[in-house]
Structures are given as C-alpha cells and as structure tokens.
C-alpha cells in the first residue's frame, strides 16, 4: 500500500524534447528525405541537394541526444554510424563527421560553418541556425 501512495504524487513521465535537424542559415535546402539525411550522416552523401558541400557535426556516440537522434530520426543505431565512419576513414575513401562536446558547441559550430548540418533539442535553437524538416 505504501508503494501505491508514493507513486500517487509522482508526475507522469516527462516526454523527451524533440531533436531537430538544423543547418547553417545560408543553406538553401529546407527539407530532406530521411534516406538523404541518413546518407549525409553516414558520410556517403557529401553535398546538399543543390550541390553545396555539407559539413556534418555530431555529438559523441555516448551522448544521449546523439543516440536518440540516430535511433529516432535516422532509424539506425549509433554504433552503425560509427562503423560506417570507421570503414571510410580506414579505407581512405572518406572522413568521419566533426564531433562537438555539447549542444551549445553544436549550435555555435553550425552557425559559423557554411554548409553545416547537425541536430539540436528545441531549447538550443536560436536565430543563428535554421531547422530543416525531414520527411
């Protein structure tokens, strides 16, 4: 009975903040298909649909926002992305994305890097980055 009483005052589980795809404000693309987004983050596609070079920024594989973005938005596990990056780096056919320490640094790097793409929770958005919708 005590266990039931202790749960009565507990609020419902809070929903996690949505993670949004964000880009440098000068990027002309406003919407990406999920497959295109996955190809860009897997470093298989190196340019925006209009031909501008894309520069990808990610959080560390162990960061909860990175894990959620990979699973919820890209429908892959973080270790799958890492395997793809490692394969390209070790074979000399490509490079891994740029890593940032936290979402504040992600916002700063995207805002200051032409062609940049990354992801942020809504609370980190400001007018220095633009949200890219994903279909």
C-alpha angles and dihedrals in degrees: 000000000000091000090056091050093050091054094049092075095043114106119233114275108281116242115243116247113260116255113228132202108241135186143183109284093244093060107113096204112096100176136032133190115239091245092053091047091050091049091050093049091045085054092237092116112051102181141052116252089263091056099257113139113256122220112200124210124191139174121240116289090247095053110110092224091054091049092049093046092051094047101036102035105026098029092226134105119252091242089057090057090047091052091052091049093047092049092054095044095048094044092048093236098113148342138255121254121265112270123220129194100230145350094272090057090044090056092048094049094046092047092051101039119077112230092015123157130186142125137261141176112252094255090064095054121110137157093277092075133042129223116238114206119225124212 
